[in-house]
Amino acid sequence: MGLLFTMTCVLVALAAFVSANNLLFLILALLLATMMVAGFISRLSLAGLELEFLLPEHLCAGRKLMGRIVIRNTKNWMPSFSIHLAGSSDCGLALPLYFTVIPGGARIEAPVELFFARRGIYRQNSFRFSTRFPFGFAERRIQVRLLRDILVYPSIDPRPGFEDLLVALQDDMTSFYRGQGNDFYRIRPYEALEDAHHVDWKATAHTGDLQVREFAREQEQAVAFFLDLDVPASQAAWFESAVERCAFLAWNMAQRGSRVRFCTQDVDWQLPEEADVYSILKYLAIVSIRRGRPLAAAQDRNVFHIVFSAYPERLLEAGWEFGGANTRLLTPDSESVGAPAAGH
């Protein structure tokens, strides 16, 4: 409509100058005055609008969340009409909003759907108010920038293969923490030097070989995560995947009541004594590759370890041991291995 109105003004102006007809000049003046009034009213409609973005306490990438938008019209004497609100690609606002009228001096609050595609700190929180009021000739816009940082955790939702990895790790942990407790675990062949009190004579008679009853260990299960930050630039995509898997596994292990230790070259936290799972997620939200960082001490053999490393041979040189029942190693070359191949 704005283009049609502009072309009409141009045609009337040409006709007025060519014919020198006073009536056409009056019509041209009326058209130009209408355009100026429309622009002035549009500017007044957008003036005095303030924006506040209310976010949940915890934000995760790749998950749709609900937040709230608060708009205040600080003009006590004039309402704002036909207001559109849209956000930049990094602000998290998934869909634009439309307000028919915002009364003068009013405060309007509306729920909004949020979506952040990646982890990290979002600083370019730019929003745009726009309107075509009153005649729809042209769209007038103003930019609003919120001076705040938004911290977004890595995704804790399962990606392809994540749930299978979690189940496999839980099976490995259950097997590692089996012992001589009160909860029956399985019947297995007798091993040398074991206590004969645990021999299951019925199973022995059935199979012809000594069989023992095995029970789950009574101690609380614990898992230690080690994320190696020394990753080559060529493996940056794998590092992002490792961060997401680490966040997913740490979140699920903590939710299941396991004791968690989280280590990198920068931090070493015990949960829940020294930190909580949100401390891990906040760290993983901003962690980045750190070349040349010294390695942590070798792992405790009495704890199940999940290790993410692009250089497992460096861990071996530092005294780490792989291949046992207490370690699961994840590298760029294989999603999950018990030990690095020779020369890896």
PEZIFEN-V305990 format. One record per backbone hydrogen bond with DSSP energy under -0.5 kcal/mol. NH is the residue of the N-H (numbers start at 1). CO is the residue of the C=O. If there is no record, write none. Layout:
nh=NH co=CO
nh=NH co=CO
This chain:
nh=2 co=136
nh=5 co=1
nh=6 co=2
nh=7 co=3
nh=8 co=4
nh=9 co=5
nh=10 co=6
nh=11 co=7
nh=12 co=8
nh=13 co=9
nh=14 co=10
nh=15 co=11
nh=16 co=12
nh=17 co=13
nh=18 co=14
nh=19 co=15
nh=20 co=16
nh=21 co=16
nh=22 co=20
nh=25 co=21
nh=26 co=22
nh=27 co=23
nh=28 co=24
nh=29 co=25
nh=30 co=26
nh=31 co=27
nh=32 co=28
nh=33 co=29
nh=34 co=30
nh=35 co=31
nh=36 co=32
nh=37 co=33
nh=38 co=34
nh=39 co=35
nh=40 co=36
nh=41 co=37
nh=42 co=38
nh=43 co=39
nh=44 co=40
nh=45 co=41
nh=46 co=42
nh=47 co=43
nh=49 co=46
nh=50 co=72
nh=52 co=70
nh=54 co=52
nh=54 co=68
nh=55 co=53
nh=61 co=153
nh=62 co=116
nh=63 co=60
nh=65 co=114
nh=67 co=112
nh=68 co=54
nh=69 co=110
nh=70 co=52
nh=71 co=108
nh=72 co=50
nh=73 co=106
nh=74 co=48
nh=74 co=72
nh=76 co=74
nh=80 co=102
nh=82 co=100
nh=83 co=99
nh=84 co=82
nh=84 co=130
nh=85 co=97
nh=86 co=128
nh=88 co=126
nh=91 co=88
nh=94 co=92
nh=94 co=113
nh=97 co=85
nh=99 co=83
nh=102 co=80
nh=103 co=101
nh=105 co=73
nh=105 co=75
nh=106 co=103
nh=108 co=71
nh=110 co=69
nh=112 co=67
nh=114 co=65
nh=115 co=92
nh=120 co=152
nh=122 co=120
nh=122 co=150
nh=123 co=121
nh=125 co=123
nh=126 co=124
nh=127 co=144
nh=128 co=86
nh=129 co=142
nh=130 co=84
nh=131 co=140
nh=136 co=132
nh=140 co=131
nh=140 co=138
nh=142 co=129
nh=144 co=127
nh=146 co=125
nh=147 co=145
nh=148 co=146
nh=150 co=122
nh=151 co=149
nh=152 co=120
nh=152 co=150
nh=153 co=59
nh=153 co=151
nh=162 co=159
nh=163 co=159
nh=165 co=161
nh=166 co=162
nh=167 co=163
nh=168 co=164
nh=169 co=165
nh=170 co=166
nh=171 co=167
nh=172 co=168
nh=173 co=169
nh=174 co=170
nh=175 co=171
nh=176 co=172
nh=177 co=173
nh=178 co=175
nh=179 co=215
nh=183 co=216
nh=184 co=182
nh=185 co=214
nh=186 co=214
nh=188 co=212
nh=190 co=210
nh=194 co=191
nh=198 co=195
nh=199 co=196
nh=200 co=211
nh=201 co=199
nh=204 co=200
nh=205 co=201
nh=206 co=202
nh=207 co=203
nh=208 co=204
nh=212 co=188
nh=213 co=198
nh=214 co=186
nh=215 co=179
nh=216 co=183
nh=217 co=177
nh=223 co=259
nh=224 co=304
nh=225 co=261
nh=226 co=306
nh=227 co=263
nh=228 co=226
nh=228 co=308
nh=229 co=227
nh=231 co=229
nh=235 co=232
nh=236 co=233
nh=239 co=235
nh=240 co=236
nh=241 co=237
nh=242 co=238
nh=243 co=239
nh=244 co=240
nh=245 co=241
nh=246 co=242
nh=247 co=243
nh=248 co=244
nh=249 co=245
nh=250 co=246
nh=251 co=247
nh=252 co=248
nh=253 co=249
nh=254 co=250
nh=255 co=251
nh=256 co=252
nh=257 co=254
nh=258 co=253
nh=259 co=221
nh=260 co=271
nh=261 co=223
nh=262 co=269
nh=263 co=225
nh=264 co=267
nh=269 co=262
nh=271 co=260
nh=272 co=275
nh=274 co=270
nh=275 co=270
nh=279 co=276
nh=280 co=276
nh=281 co=277
nh=282 co=278
nh=283 co=279
nh=284 co=280
nh=285 co=281
nh=286 co=282
nh=286 co=283
nh=287 co=283
nh=290 co=229
nh=293 co=290
nh=303 co=300
nh=304 co=222
nh=305 co=326
nh=306 co=224
nh=307 co=328
nh=308 co=226
nh=309 co=307
nh=309 co=330
nh=314 co=311
nh=315 co=311
nh=316 co=312
nh=317 co=313
nh=318 co=314
nh=319 co=316
nh=320 co=315
nh=323 co=338
nh=327 co=324
nh=328 co=305
nh=329 co=337
nh=330 co=307
nh=331 co=334
nh=337 co=329
nh=344 co=341
